[in-house]
């Protein structure tokens, strides 16, 4: 057990300030007034510590001061004084076990599924009718297991929210925006909106109070596009959110979940069918302005069912997830899939994972998790941040499907994760690179179950010059590598076409198009974007890919590809390689094209964040970046920009914001 030891406030404050000043000096080497870093300096504005810097600060404080901090402090702390309060109230870390005991929660098998359901509400009600007290969601908190939400509790909580919404005169088809962190309020609100006849619109919440105003301003375009009439948010955001009423026409009410559930009355359930909109999924906007993907109940159930059939999901599975509930992978893949198949869903906060990646793996160990998913950066974070002390006693042998998707899948990360965690029972056959997109609900192509990753090595020149994926010789050191994302799920189709939508043969790169029962009808109130999405009956993914032996290999986003001197350059490969260099901030590199006005040709620009300030080491870093780019594409970049931290913009899901 953790112990509480008395700490001298003055000594602790000085030690903490030393850590803050050290990190601030490393990030902002031009800053010399370190004595100006005080307990009441703001971490964001005064010290310029972004989310990655906060993670590093969090880690250093825990390691140096031998404490275990509450994970929410990573997001909530405004100043070093906030961190000091947390440290003084924290337990010492030396006595904490690295792995919790196994969960004692056991569930009986459910032999059937809600096959007759035509809406998500039908599926939920089927579970309420058949096993109301069965645990559906296990919240996983700082110290381990938190509250359990049963199917009956979810239904009851949703009904209370629905009554509150109808009391505010919500009409069928009215959009309601949810801006809440993962917790019972979020789950109750989502289904409460549906029960009342509204359309849920989940958006990501502000990570801390000081960012609420800026955060709300960024969401004004979404609220206007969806014509939101009600915003459900946390109490801290409510006063600031009132300003939205003057910016969002039709926004009538800004409420908390508690206010809605306090209302008493009788629910009048509207008729909801399979073709009604289940929710609006706003895309992250990493390559453009956010667009609201319209997804019906029929779309979602088709996707959940075909993914579940492919994965052979049963009620004996356990899905462990840290994925945000405002993105399709966490919302549909983790929550809706678990709900349909009576699979226990163990939910932890994304903040908990970012603060301590070992918590994800420990939750899989504790609950004998069988299913879990993450973007590539989650697996990479486990490789970079976790030492043996974090993993002692870990057993991942129950993990039968480790899905990797939502961003480009790195062959190196795939191999390294399998090799590193094999020691802890992880089976490489469990690793699955999957492909999907919001416009197809979530899942589109999956590899065979229990096969393990399939990596295709192809000749670099043939691919970059002609788009031909020619298999490379085993000794070809310059070969490109792509990870297979498998074949289309049942009842779905994909094809690779040229710019004129003419289908291309195998091993020829082109535009990936798709169709199927999970596919959207378009973007909400955006006919121009919808017209660009469709090519007759096919939908354009915006991705480039090739097919080999029937399996899909994603190669990049159409908008991201840089065409230089007749060669296709793939920025993700460059960014990953440059990000591995010393003195470059991992995940804070972007490669992009810029048209030369005089020649009309596209120039290759590499921008990398670094903390280096002196010119000599900066010049050495430029030389290293130049060498890496030369090795990969056979030509140097036209320009290398070394920028200070906070230059590269990142989306809410951790991707580089390219536009």
N, C-alpha and C positions, 0 to 999 in steps of 0.2 A: 504493500500500500504506500501511497505517497504520504510524506510527512510535511507538517507545517512548521517552519522554523522562523524564529524572530530575526528580522533583518534590520540593521541600522539604516534608517532612512537617508541620512546624509551620505554615508559611505556608498549605499546602493545608488543614490542619485548621481554621484560623481562617476561611478563605474558605468552607469547607463549612458551618461552624457559622453563619456570617452568613446563608447561604442558608436553612438550616433555621429559624433564628430569624425571618427575614423572613416565610417562609410560615406558620409557626406563629402569628405575630402577626396576619397577615391573616385567618387562619381563626378564631382565638380572640382577638378584640380586647379582651376583658375581662382577658386575661392580661398582666401588666406585668413579671413576673420573668423577662425573657428571658435574663438571665445564668444562670438555673437550667436553661436548655436546654444540656445538656452532651453530650459524645461518647457517654456511656453511658446517656443518657435513652432510654427505649423509645419507638419511633415510635408504637406503638398506644396504650399505656396512659398514658405520661407526656405525650406531645405531642398525642395525639388525632388522628393523621393517618390517614384512611381510605384506601380503595383509589384514589379519584380524587385525593386529595391526594398520595399516593405518586407517581402518574403525573406530576403537576405538579412535584413535587420532583425526580424523575428527569430531567425535561426541563430544569429550571433548572440542575441540576448539570452536565449535559452541555453546555448552551449557555454557561454562565458559565466553567466550568473547561476547556472545549475538550477533552473526553474522550468516548470511546464506551464506555459501561458494558455489562457482560454483562446480557442481558435478564432472567435469573433473579434478579438482585439486586433487581429491582423487588418481587418477592414474598418473597425470602429475607431481606432486611435486617431486623434487629431493632432496631438502634440507628444513630445517625450514625457510630459507629466502624466498623460494618460497611460503611457507604457509603464511609468514608475509605479502608479497605483496598482496596475495589474501585477507587476513583479512583486511588490510588497505583500500582495494578497495571494500570491501563487504558491503552490506546493513545490517542494524540491523535486528535481527530476531524477535524482540518483536511485530512488527506490521504486520508480514506476516500472512495471513489467512491460516488456516490449510487445508481447502478444497477450490478448485477453483470453480467458477461458472460453471454451466452446459454449455457444448458446444452448440453453436447455429447451428452447422453443421447438416443438415437433408438431407437424401437421399431418392429418390423415390425407390419404389420397382421394382426389376427386376424379371420378372415372369418366365424366362427361364434360362438355363445354357448352356454352350458350349458342349452339349452332343455329337456332331459330331467330336469334337477335338480328334486328335490322338497324338498330342504333346503338350508340355507346350506352345510353340510358337503359335500353333493353338488357344489355349485357350485365350492367351493374345490378339491375333489379333481379335478374335471374340468380345471381349470387346471393342477394339478400333473401330471396325466397327459399333457396336451397341450403345455405349455411351462413346465416347472418352473423354469427359470432366468430367466424373464421378470420384470423389475422390477415389483413391485406397488405398493410404497409408497416414496416418497422423503422421508426426514425432513429438514426444513429448519431449520437451527440458527442460532445467533448469527452465525456468520461465513459462512453460506451453506449449501450442500448438506452434509447429514450422511449417515449410513448408508442404504443401500438394503435393503429387505426384498423378496426374491423370493417367488414362490408356494411354492417348495420350502422356503425358510427358514421361512415362516409355518407350513407344515404340520409341519415337523420341530419347531419351537419349541412348537407347540400339543401335539404328541404328548408331548413331555417334560413339559409342565405336566400333561397328562392322567394320565400315569403317577404323578406326584407326588400328584395328587388322589386317585386310586384307592388309593394306599398309605395315605392318611388315611381310607380306608373311605368315600369318597363314594359314595352310592347314586344310581341313576337317578332324576331328578326333584328332587334336593336343590338348593336355591338356594345359590349362591356369590356373595358380594358382592365386586366389584372396586373398589378405591379407589386408583387409580394415575393418574399424569400420562400424557399422550400419549407413546408410545415403544414400543419393541419388546416390553417386558414387558406392556404393556396388550394389544397385538394378540395375542401368544401366549396370554395368560391367557384372553381371551374365547373363542377357538376351543378352547383346551385344556379349558375347562369343558364345552363342548358335546361334544367328543370323549369325555370321561369320562362323559357322560350327565347332567351337571348343568345347572342353569339360571343363566346369567349375570345378575347384578343390578348394573349399573354405577351408581356414585354419584360425585359430584365430590370430588376430593381436597382436603385442606387446602392453602391456598396457601403456608404456611410453618410451620415447626416449632412456633412459639409458639402457633399456633391449633389444633393437633391435638386437644387435649383438648376444647375447646369444640366443635370440628367433629364429633368422634365423638359427643358428647352429643346434638347435633342430629339425628344419624342413627339414634339408638336406636330410634325408632318405626318406621323403615323396616326395620331388621334384625329387629325383633320381628314386624312384619307379614309379611315374606317367610319368616320362620323360617329365617334363614341358618344354615348349619352350619359354613361356612368363610368367613373374610375374607382376601382377598389385598390386601396394602397395601405401602407402601414401608417400608424398614427403620427410618426415623426414627419412624414411627408405631407400630411393633409393640409397644414397651414400654408405651406409654400405652393402646394398644388392648386390652391384657389386662384392663383394668377392665370392658370390655364383657361379659365372660363372666358377671359377676354380674348384669348388667342384661338380657341377651338369652338367654332360655331356649333351649337347644339349640345355642348357638354353641360349637363344640368346638375349633376351630383358628384361629389367627391367624398367617398365614405370609407370606413374601415370595415373589416369583416365582423368585428365585434358589434358595431352599430347595426349591421344588417341582421345578425342573429338575435339581437335583443328585441326585434319586432315580433309581435304576436299576431296571428291571423291564420286564415285558411288558404292553403295553396290551391290555385286554379291552374291545373296542368294543361298547357296547350297541346295540340296534336303535333307530334314531331315525326317526320318520316325519313327514310334512308337518303333521299335526295336533298334534304335540308342541310344547310351549312352547319358543320359541327364546331368549327373554329376557324379563325384566320391566322395563318402562320406568316409572320413578317420575316422576310429573309434578312440576313445579317447586314447586307449592304457592303460586303468586303470588296465587291467589284462594281458597285453602283448604288443608286438610291434604293432604300428599302421598298419592297413590293409585297402586298398582302396576298398570299396564296390561299385561294378558296378551297377548302377541303370538306367534303360532305361526310356524313356518317357512313355511307356506302364505301367511299374511298378508304376511310380509316379501317373499317372492319375487313375489307379486302386485303389491305396491307398487313394488318396484324395477323390475319389467318394464314396468309401465304408464308410470312416469315416464320410463324410458329410451326407450321407443317414442315418447312425446310429444316428448322432447328430441332425438330422433334421435342418441342416444349411440353412439359407436363406440370401438374400441380406439385410434383415433388422437386421441381427446380427451385432455385433461389437466385434472384437477380439482385446483384449489389451495384448500386449506381451513385456516382457523385455528379452526374451530368446535369446541367441546368435544365429546369423544367420549362423554360421559355424557348428551347430549341427542339426541333423535331426528334433528334436522337434520344434525348432524355424524356421528352413528353410522350411520344408515340412508341418508340422502340422499347423504352424501359417501363414507363407507367402503364400505358394502354395495353401493351402486350402482356404484362404481368397480371393486370386486372382480368383480361379475357380468359387466361389459362389458369386462374386461381394460384398463380405463382407468388410466393412471398417476395415483396419488393423491399429491400433494405436501402434506405435513402440517407445519404449524407450530404452535407453542404459542399458546394464547390470550394468555398473558403477553407473548409477543413482539409480537403484534398491538397489544395495549393500550399497551405501552411505545412502540412505533414503528409506527403504522398504515401507514407507507410500505413496511414489510417485506412486507405482504400484496400490495400492488400491484407491488412489485419482484419478488416470487416469480412473479406472473402474467407479468410481462415476461420474466424469466429462463427460465422453463420453457415459454413460449408457451402459457400456460394458456388453455383454451377455456371452462371451466365453473368458476364459483365462486359462493358464496352467503354471505349475512350477514343478520342482523337489521338493521332500519333504523338502529339506533344505530351500526353499523359504517360505513355510508356517511356518516352524519352526522359521525362522528369523523374521517374522511378530509377532509371539508370544513373542519372547524374547526381541525384540528391541523397540516395539511400546507401548507407554503409552497412557493414555486417551487424553493427550494434542495433540497427533498426529492424533487422530481419531475424534475429535469433528466435528459434522455435517456430518460425513461420512454416505453414503447410498449405500449399496451393494445389494439392492433388485433386481436390474436388472440382476445380475450375475447368469445365469441359469445353467452353466456347468463350474465347477472348476476342471480341470484335474490335477491329481497328478501322475507323472511318471518319467521315466529316471533314477530312483534309487529306492532302497527299500522304500516302503511306511510304515511309522510308524503308528500303531494303535493309539498310544497316541497322536501324532501330529494331526492325523485326528480328533479324538474326541475333543481335546482341541481347535483346530481352529474353528470347528463348534460351540462349546459352546461359545467361546470368541466373535466371530463376529456375532453371532445371534442378539446381541444387536444393531448391525449396519445394520440389514436387510438381512444378509447372511442366506440363507436357507440350512440346512444340506443336503437336497435332491440334492443340486447342486454338492456336493463333489463326485468326481469320481476317483478311482484308476484305471489307465489305464496301459496297458503293450504293449511295442513295442520294436523294435530294428532296427538298421540301415540295417541289412540283409533282413528285410521285409519292406524297405522304411522307415516307422516309426511305424504306428499303427498295432497291431495284435489282441488284445482282449480288449473289452470295456464292462463295466457293463451296465445294463439297464439305459436309460435316466431318470433322475429325481427320482431315487430310493433312493439315498443316499448310504453311505458306508455300506458294509456287512462284519463284522468281525467274523472270525471263531476261536473259542476257542477249543484247542485240548490238549489231555493228553501229558505231556512233555516226560515221560519215553518211552511210546509206540512209539513216533515219533523219539526220539533221538536214540533208540536202534534198532527199526525195520522199521522206515520210515512210520509207520502207523498213519494216521491223525484221531485218535479216538476222537469223541466229548467229551469234558470235562464237569464235573458237574459244576453247577453254583457256588458252593462254593469251587472249586478247585483253591487255591491260586497260585499254581505252573504252571498253564496252559500256554501254548504258544498261541500267537495270530497272525493271518495272515489276511490281508485285501484282499478281492476278487478283481480280475482284470477283472471279467466278462467272457464273452464267445467270441469265435472267430468272427471277422467281416465277413460279407457276402462273400461267395466264398473262404474263407480261412479256413484252418483246423489246429488243434493242436492235439497232442497225448502225453501221458506220457509213457515212455518206460524204460526198464532196460538196463544195459550196452550192452546187446546183441541185442538191438532194438526190444525186445518183449514187446508188449503193456501190460500195467499194469492196474489193476482195479481201480475204484474210491477210493479215500482216501488212495492211496499208492504213496509215493513220488518216483519220478524218473526223468529222463532227459526229458525236453520239446523239442519236435520236431514240425516243422510246415511246411506248404506248402500253396501256393496260388499265384495269379497273381501279387502280390506286391513283391514277393521274388526275390532276386538277383540271377544272374547266377554264381556269384563267386567274388573272389577278383582280382583286376587288377594286372596282371603280378605276380601272386603268386599261382602257381598251387598246391604247397604243402598245403597251408592253405585252398585252395578251396576244395581239396580232403578231408580234415578233416571236412569241413563244411557239406558235403553231406552224407546222409545215403540212398542210392538209390534215390528215388524221394523226400525224406524228408530232411529238413535242421535241423541241430543241433543248438539249440539256445545257448548252453553253460550254460543254467539255469536249476535249479532244481525246481520242482513244484509238486503239486497234484491237482486233479480235484475232486470237491464235488458238487453234484447236477448240473453238467454240467459247473460249473464255475471254473476258473483257480486261484490257489493260489500260487504265487511265494514264494519260500522259501530261495533261495540264488543262488550264482554262483557256478558251479561245482568246479572251481579252488579254490574257497575261503573256501569251507567246510573243517573243521578240524575233522579228525577221531581219536578219543582218547579213548583207552580201549573199542573199539567197539561202542562208542557213537558218533553220528554226532553232532558237535558243530557249530553253525551258528554265524559267527563273527559279523554280523551287529547288532544282538540283544545285544551281549556283549558290543560292541562299543558304542551303544546308551546309555546303562545303566551306563557304566563307565563315559561317557561324561557328565552325569548329576551331578556327584559328584563335590562338591566345590573344588576349586584349580586344577581341570582338565580342560584343554582348550577344549571346545566343538568343535566337528568335527576334533579333532586332537588326535584320539585314533585309534589304530589298533590292532586287535587280529589275530594271525596267528599261523600256525603249523610249527614246526621244527623237522626234524627227528633226533632222538638220534642215533648216529653212533654205539654205543655199543649194545643197546637193539633192535634197528630197529623200535622202536615205535615212535609215533608222540607226541611231547611235545607241550603244549599250552603256548604261550607267549602273554602277554598283554603289549603293549607299549603305554604309555600315556604321553602327553606333560603337563608340569606343570611349574609354575614360582617359586615354593618353592625351597629354597636353604638349609635351616637348616635341619639337619638330623632328629630331633625329629618330626616335622610336616610331613616330607617325610615318615617316618616310619608309622605314623598314617594314611597317605593316602594309603600306601601299604596295611595296614590292612583293610581299607574300600574297596579297589578294590578287595582284596581277598574275603571279605564277599559277595560283589555283584556277583562275579563269582561263588562262592559256592552256592548262592541262585538260580542262573540260571541253572547251569549245574550239580550241585551235587558233584563237586570235585574242589579243588583249582587249580589255574594255576600253571604251573611248574616254571614260572619265571614272575616277574613283573618288567618292566623297566620304570623308571621315567626319562624322557628325557627333555632337554630344548626346548624352542620354535624353530620352523623351522626344527624339526627332521622328522616329518611325512610328506611325499611327497604327494602333491595334484595334480590332473589332472586339465586341463583347465575348466572342468565342475564342479569342486568342489568335486570330489570323491577322496577317499583315493587311492593313486597309490600303488597297491599291488605288482607289478612286473615291 
